[in-house]
């Protein structure tokens, strides 16, 4: 797979998983929720299911996988960042990445947790629940983690829960400048407005932070993606919300990302 395709796959998977929880999909909708942008969702999931040279060839091998050793190897990052007060750390060696989220968020480790049970606990119902299941199947294949602020769905006029998804994708490393450029291009092709891009450090690692917004059937979603390369993979954390005033929280969460 070309480097360009590699970046496109990661970007679209994170974006579409972030957007999927706002949708009713297919037939019917949930009261207060908007239907999906199905073409964008389908495109992202199709790309995510089609690995090529430079990517992990089998589902479930993007991260270290269940049973992986927690002992750092060459190129592995430093230990976990301190967990802020009121937060909990989710993820681990099986996922390839950890991150801290508020304690009240419902979190799913998709290497071991029951997807159906976890989504029901997140408060999703009806067509929104079914669409989330379909979208998150790809995250299962990537040994991902997903977390949701269930209370935010109750206060959102669209029934949209502020949420996070994280996974690692095997592939050749490219420069941070190229990663940012390619990601911006693909987001703009999906009619997303890129608000800010920057290089930053998360722990001891160089990383990228990309803030964007997009409309899907009348719902305005604001997202922040963090890209953290390590060894022969890149870990991507995507945070999405339709509620204002979340950027400070997203940045606080982003500072806790650690590939493992």
C-alpha positions as CSV (number, residue, x, y, z in Angstrom):
1,X,0.0,0.0,0.0
2,X,1.3,3.5,-0.8
3,X,2.2,5.9,2.0
4,X,-0.6,8.1,0.8
5,X,-3.1,5.2,1.1
6,X,-1.8,4.4,4.5
7,X,-2.5,7.9,5.8
8,X,-5.9,8.0,4.1
9,X,-6.9,4.7,5.7
10,X,-6.0,5.9,9.2
11,X,-7.6,9.3,8.8
12,X,-10.9,8.0,7.4
13,X,-11.2,5.2,9.9
14,X,-10.8,7.6,12.8
15,X,-13.1,10.2,11.3
16,X,-15.9,7.8,10.4
17,X,-15.8,6.0,13.7
18,X,-16.1,9.4,15.4
19,X,-19.0,10.4,13.3
20,X,-20.9,7.0,13.4
21,X,-22.3,7.5,16.8
22,X,-24.4,10.5,15.7
23,X,-26.2,8.5,13.0
24,X,-29.3,6.5,12.6
25,X,-28.0,4.9,9.4
26,X,-30.1,3.1,6.8
27,X,-33.8,3.3,7.7
28,X,-35.2,5.3,10.6
29,X,-33.6,7.7,13.1
30,X,-33.4,8.2,16.8
31,X,-35.3,11.1,18.2
32,X,-33.0,14.1,18.3
33,X,-30.3,12.3,16.2
34,X,-29.3,12.9,12.6
35,X,-28.8,10.2,10.1
36,X,-25.3,9.3,8.9
37,X,-23.3,10.5,5.9
38,X,-23.3,6.9,4.5
39,X,-21.0,7.5,1.6
40,X,-18.2,8.8,3.8
41,X,-18.7,6.1,6.4
42,X,-18.7,3.3,3.8
43,X,-15.6,4.7,2.1
44,X,-13.7,4.9,5.4
45,X,-14.6,1.4,6.4
46,X,-13.8,-0.1,3.0
47,X,-10.3,1.4,3.1
48,X,-9.8,0.2,6.6
49,X,-10.6,-3.4,5.6
50,X,-8.1,-3.3,2.7
51,X,-4.5,-3.4,4.0
52,X,-1.6,-3.7,1.6
53,X,2.2,-3.6,1.6
54,X,3.4,-1.7,4.7
55,X,0.3,-2.5,6.7
56,X,-0.8,-5.4,8.8
57,X,-2.2,-8.1,6.5
58,X,-4.6,-9.7,8.9
59,X,-7.4,-8.3,11.1
60,X,-6.4,-8.0,14.7
61,X,-2.7,-7.6,14.1
62,X,-2.4,-3.8,13.9
63,X,-1.6,-3.6,17.6
64,X,0.5,-6.0,19.6
65,X,-2.5,-8.2,20.2
66,X,-3.9,-10.1,23.2
67,X,-1.2,-11.6,25.3
68,X,1.5,-9.3,24.1
69,X,4.3,-8.6,26.5
70,X,4.3,-5.3,28.4
71,X,8.1,-5.2,28.3
72,X,9.2,-2.3,26.1
73,X,11.3,-3.2,23.1
74,X,13.6,-1.2,20.8
75,X,11.8,2.0,19.8
76,X,9.2,1.6,22.4
77,X,8.1,4.8,24.3
78,X,8.5,5.7,27.9
79,X,6.2,4.6,30.6
80,X,2.6,5.8,31.1
81,X,1.9,9.4,31.7
82,X,0.5,10.5,35.1
83,X,-3.3,10.1,35.2
84,X,-4.9,13.5,36.0
85,X,-7.2,13.6,39.0
86,X,-10.7,12.4,38.1
87,X,-9.4,10.4,35.1
88,X,-8.8,6.7,34.5
89,X,-6.4,5.1,32.1
90,X,-7.7,2.8,29.4
91,X,-6.0,0.6,26.8
92,X,-2.8,-1.4,27.2
93,X,-0.3,-3.7,25.5
94,X,-3.0,-5.6,23.6
95,X,-4.2,-2.4,22.0
96,X,-0.8,-0.9,21.5
97,X,-1.8,2.4,23.1
98,X,-3.1,3.8,26.4
99,X,-4.9,7.1,27.1
100,X,-6.6,8.6,30.1
101,X,-10.3,9.7,30.0
102,X,-12.7,11.1,32.7
103,X,-13.7,8.4,35.2
104,X,-17.4,8.7,34.3
105,X,-16.8,7.8,30.6
106,X,-17.9,4.3,29.5
107,X,-14.8,2.6,28.0
108,X,-14.5,-0.5,25.8
109,X,-11.4,-2.5,25.3
110,X,-12.3,-4.2,22.0
111,X,-9.7,-6.9,22.5
112,X,-11.7,-8.4,25.3
113,X,-14.9,-6.5,26.2
114,X,-18.3,-7.5,24.8
115,X,-19.2,-4.9,22.1
116,X,-22.9,-5.3,22.3
117,X,-23.0,-5.1,26.1
118,X,-20.7,-2.2,26.2
119,X,-22.6,-0.1,23.6
120,X,-25.8,-0.7,25.5
121,X,-24.1,0.6,28.6
122,X,-23.0,3.7,26.7
123,X,-26.7,4.7,26.3
124,X,-27.0,4.3,22.6
125,X,-30.3,2.8,21.4
126,X,-32.2,2.0,18.2
127,X,-30.7,2.6,14.8
128,X,-27.9,4.7,16.4
129,X,-26.8,1.6,18.4
130,X,-26.9,-0.6,15.3
131,X,-24.9,1.8,13.2
132,X,-22.3,2.1,16.0
133,X,-22.0,-1.7,16.1
134,X,-21.3,-1.8,12.4
135,X,-18.7,1.0,12.5
136,X,-16.9,-0.3,15.5
137,X,-16.4,-3.8,14.0
138,X,-13.5,-2.3,12.2
139,X,-12.1,-1.0,15.4
140,X,-12.3,-4.5,16.8
141,X,-10.2,-5.7,13.9
142,X,-7.6,-3.1,14.8
143,X,-7.5,-4.0,18.6
144,X,-8.9,-0.6,19.4
145,X,-10.4,1.1,22.3
146,X,-13.5,3.3,22.4
147,X,-14.9,5.5,25.2
148,X,-18.0,7.7,25.5
149,X,-19.3,10.4,27.7
150,X,-22.9,9.0,28.1
151,X,-24.1,12.1,29.9
152,X,-23.2,14.3,26.9
153,X,-25.7,12.4,24.7
154,X,-28.5,13.5,27.1
155,X,-27.6,17.2,26.9
156,X,-26.7,17.2,23.1
157,X,-29.6,18.4,21.0
158,X,-28.5,15.8,18.5
159,X,-28.2,12.9,20.9
160,X,-24.5,12.8,20.1
161,X,-22.2,11.4,22.8
162,X,-18.8,13.0,23.0
163,X,-16.5,10.0,22.3
164,X,-13.0,8.8,21.7
165,X,-11.6,6.0,19.6
166,X,-7.9,4.9,19.5
167,X,-6.0,2.2,17.6
168,X,-2.5,1.6,16.1
169,X,-1.8,1.0,12.4
170,X,1.3,-0.8,11.2
171,X,3.0,0.8,8.3
172,X,6.1,2.6,7.0
173,X,6.9,5.9,8.8
174,X,6.6,9.1,6.9
175,X,7.7,12.6,8.0
176,X,5.4,14.5,10.3
177,X,5.0,17.3,7.7
178,X,3.9,14.8,5.1
179,X,1.5,13.1,7.5
180,X,-0.1,16.4,8.4
181,X,-0.3,17.5,4.7
182,X,-1.9,14.2,3.6
183,X,-4.3,14.1,6.5
184,X,-5.4,17.7,5.8
185,X,-6.0,16.9,2.1
186,X,-8.2,13.9,2.9
187,X,-10.2,15.7,5.5
188,X,-10.9,18.5,3.1
189,X,-11.9,16.0,0.4
190,X,-14.6,14.8,2.9
191,X,-15.7,18.5,3.2
192,X,-14.3,18.8,6.6
193,X,-12.8,22.2,7.6
194,X,-9.4,21.9,9.1
195,X,-9.2,24.5,11.9
196,X,-5.6,23.9,13.1
197,X,-2.7,21.6,12.5
198,X,0.6,21.5,14.5
199,X,3.5,19.3,15.4
200,X,3.9,18.7,19.2
201,X,5.5,16.5,21.7
202,X,3.5,13.9,23.6
203,X,5.8,12.5,26.3
204,X,9.1,12.0,24.5
205,X,7.5,11.5,21.1
206,X,7.0,13.8,18.2
207,X,3.3,13.8,17.3
208,X,0.7,15.7,15.2
209,X,-2.5,17.3,16.4
210,X,-5.2,18.1,13.8
211,X,-8.4,20.0,14.8
212,X,-11.3,20.0,12.3
213,X,-15.1,20.3,11.9
214,X,-17.6,18.9,9.5
215,X,-21.3,18.8,8.9
216,X,-23.2,15.5,8.6
217,X,-26.9,16.0,7.8
218,X,-27.3,19.1,9.9
219,X,-25.1,18.0,12.8
220,X,-21.9,20.0,13.2
221,X,-19.2,17.8,14.6
222,X,-15.8,19.0,15.9
223,X,-13.0,16.6,16.0
224,X,-9.4,16.4,17.2
225,X,-7.0,13.7,16.0
226,X,-3.6,12.9,17.5
227,X,-1.0,10.9,15.5
228,X,1.9,9.4,17.5
229,X,4.4,7.4,15.4
230,X,6.4,4.7,17.2
231,X,8.6,2.0,15.6
232,X,6.8,0.6,12.6
233,X,3.3,1.8,13.5
234,X,1.3,5.0,14.2
235,X,-1.2,5.3,17.0
236,X,-4.2,7.5,16.3
237,X,-6.6,8.9,18.9
238,X,-9.7,10.7,17.6
239,X,-12.0,12.7,19.9
240,X,-15.4,13.9,18.5
241,X,-18.2,16.1,19.9
242,X,-21.0,18.3,18.8
243,X,-20.8,20.4,21.9
244,X,-18.7,23.6,22.3
245,X,-16.1,24.1,24.9
246,X,-14.5,20.6,24.7
247,X,-11.1,21.5,23.3
248,X,-9.4,22.0,26.6
249,X,-10.6,18.6,27.7
250,X,-9.5,17.0,24.4
251,X,-6.0,18.5,24.8
252,X,-5.8,17.3,28.3
253,X,-6.7,13.8,27.2
254,X,-4.2,14.1,24.3
255,X,-1.3,14.7,26.6
256,X,-1.9,11.3,28.2
257,X,-1.5,9.2,25.0
258,X,1.2,6.6,25.2
259,X,2.0,3.9,22.7
260,X,2.9,0.7,24.4
